[in-house]
Amino acid sequence: MSTATTIPGYVVGTWDIDSVHSDIEFTLRHLGVGRSRGRFDGFSGEIVTAENPLDSTVTADIDPASINTGNGDRDAHVRNSDFLDVEKFPKAGFRSTGIRKDGDDYLIDGEFTLHGVTKQVSLEAELGGFTDNGQGGTLLGISATTTLNRTDFGVGPNGSAMLGEKVKITLDIEANLRD
């Protein structure tokens, strides 16, 4: 059972992630010295803010084929069976299982599915707040990060000196209150 918490300006409701004003980005080591970066351009999701914020839920669906590293050849390689195998595993996603207070921020626990493998993860989340979206609606902002081990999900070669195993995922999300 969760403990009640209060948030200034908090709004209860169902929110649709605005993929135009949101980002899902990742970073991992390349050759042990540099960083490779990319993002997923195709995603959608829903946030349900409950009366008690700690009872809220988050779901997100990600299209792995929408990977964008800024290099078409690299993107094609990452989409193939050496890495994401998007033909065999066309979906990825996150489903929250709980929210916990962590100082001024929150931990969103849940199940992340990638490459046909589901693992428990915790997102370190910072609530940006609630505001008027300028078009007569209400907007929610939240940022979150987590670090995954890509080999836990069967992505890419194990023990490769070329790619780091740790992948940092950063989410900057804006969501609109559903009418």
FENZI-V149860 format. One record per residue. N is the residue number from 1. RES is the residue in three letters. PHI is phi as a letter, one per 30 degrees, with the letter a starting at -180 (NA if undefined). PSI is psi as a letter, one per 30 degrees, with the letter a starting at -180 (none if undefined). Layout:
BEGIN
n->{N/N}
res->{RES/RES}
phi->{PHI/PHI}
psi->{PSI/PSI}
END
This chain:
BEGIN
n->{1/2/3/4/5/6/7/8/9/10/11/12/13/14/15/16/17/18/19/20/21/22/23/24/25/26/27/28/29/30/31/32/33/34/35/36/37/38/39/40/41/42/43/44/45/46/47/48/49/50/51/52/53/54/55/56/57/58/59/60/61/62/63/64/65/66/67/68/69/70/71/72/73/74/75/76/77/78/79/80/81/82/83/84/85/86/87/88/89/90/91/92/93/94/95/96/97/98/99/100/101/102/103/104/105/106/107/108/109/110/111/112/113/114/115/116/117/118/119/120/121/122/123/124/125/126/127/128/129/130/131/132/133/134/135/136/137/138/139/140/141/142/143/144/145/146/147/148/149/150/151/152/153/154/155/156/157/158/159/160/161/162/163/164/165/166/167/168/169/170/171/172/173/174/175/176/177/178/179}
res->{MET/SER/THR/ALA/THR/THR/ILE/PRO/GLY/TYR/VAL/VAL/GLY/THR/TRP/ASP/ILE/ASP/SER/VAL/HIS/SER/ASP/ILE/GLU/PHE/THR/LEU/ARG/HIS/LEU/GLY/VAL/GLY/ARG/SER/ARG/GLY/ARG/PHE/ASP/GLY/PHE/SER/GLY/GLU/ILE/VAL/THR/ALA/GLU/ASN/PRO/LEU/ASP/SER/THR/VAL/THR/ALA/ASP/ILE/ASP/PRO/ALA/SER/ILE/ASN/THR/GLY/ASN/GLY/ASP/ARG/ASP/ALA/HIS/VAL/ARG/ASN/SER/ASP/PHE/LEU/ASP/VAL/GLU/LYS/PHE/PRO/LYS/ALA/GLY/PHE/ARG/SER/THR/GLY/ILE/ARG/LYS/ASP/GLY/ASP/ASP/TYR/LEU/ILE/ASP/GLY/GLU/PHE/THR/LEU/HIS/GLY/VAL/THR/LYS/GLN/VAL/SER/LEU/GLU/ALA/GLU/LEU/GLY/GLY/PHE/THR/ASP/ASN/GLY/GLN/GLY/GLY/THR/LEU/LEU/GLY/ILE/SER/ALA/THR/THR/THR/LEU/ASN/ARG/THR/ASP/PHE/GLY/VAL/GLY/PRO/ASN/GLY/SER/ALA/MET/LEU/GLY/GLU/LYS/VAL/LYS/ILE/THR/LEU/ASP/ILE/GLU/ALA/ASN/LEU/ARG/ASP}
phi->{NA/d/c/d/b/c/b/e/i/e/b/d/l/c/b/c/d/c/d/d/c/b/b/b/b/b/b/b/d/b/h/i/b/c/b/c/b/a/a/c/d/c/a/a/l/b/b/c/c/d/e/c/e/d/c/d/b/b/b/b/c/b/c/e/d/d/e/b/c/i/b/e/d/d/e/d/d/d/d/d/d/d/b/d/h/d/d/d/b/d/b/b/a/b/b/d/b/l/b/b/d/b/i/d/c/b/c/c/d/a/c/c/c/b/h/i/c/c/b/d/b/b/c/d/c/b/d/d/k/b/a/d/d/i/b/i/c/c/c/c/b/a/b/a/b/a/b/c/c/d/d/d/c/i/c/i/d/d/i/d/d/d/b/d/d/d/b/d/c/b/c/b/c/c/b/c/d/d/d}
psi->{k/l/k/k/l/k/k/k/g/k/k/k/a/k/k/k/k/j/f/e/g/l/k/j/l/l/k/l/k/k/g/f/f/a/k/k/l/a/l/k/f/j/l/l/l/k/k/j/j/l/e/j/e/f/g/l/l/k/k/k/k/k/j/f/f/g/k/j/g/g/j/e/e/e/e/e/e/f/f/a/f/f/c/f/h/f/e/e/i/f/k/l/l/k/j/k/f/l/k/k/k/i/b/f/a/l/k/j/k/a/k/k/k/k/h/g/k/k/l/k/l/k/k/j/k/j/k/e/a/k/l/k/g/f/g/g/a/k/k/k/k/k/k/l/l/l/k/l/j/e/f/f/g/g/k/l/k/k/g/k/f/e/k/l/f/k/j/k/k/k/k/j/k/k/k/k/k/k/none}
END
